[in-house]
Amino acid sequence: MKRRYSEEQIIKAIKEHEAGAKVGDICRTMGI
């Protein structure tokens, strides 16, 4: 199974969320 997002992208999204970014904003920037 091919991963859609690399581990680096997932880690970056989690760190942004921990820094206070809204989930909707993170999803929008990642194209989810």
PEPE-V771324 format. One line per field, one symbol per residue. ss: DSSP state (@ for helix, = for strand, . for the rest). psi: psi as a letter, one per 30 degrees, with the letter a starting at -180 (. if undefined). burial: + if it has 16 or more other ideal C-beta (glycine too) atoms within 10 Angstrom, else -. Layout:
# PEPE-V771324
ss = ???
psi = ???
burial = ???
This chain:
# PEPE-V771324
ss = ......@@@@@@@@@@@@....@@@@@@@@..
psi = kkkekleeeeeeeeeeeffgkkeeeeeeffg.
burial = ------------+--+---------+------
